[in-house]
Amino acid sequence: LEMWQLYKRKDIDKMVKLFVGMLQSGGSVSGIVDIGVIGYLVNYLLEETNVSQAQEIQSALENLLKDDSLERSKASLLKGWNDDFTGKILLGEE
């Protein structure tokens, strides 16, 4: 629910912090359980974040990917997101 309120207000900075917090806790954002919804959110953040925000997210994703106990499906999803944010960072730094 909190994420949707931030989304409606277009508060990207707080959305990034909430999303990074979600990744670090390994849980899911309160009110967002559907992986499709999270995918939509990731795409939105990919569009709207600046390079330093993208680096924050990418760093959290990278740390999660170091966890060997991740389910394979979850790991491949996170790896895809990590690649997307890495690409955004590289493009942004050119």
Order of alpha helices (4+ residues) and beta strands (2+ residues): alpha-alpha-alpha-alpha-alpha
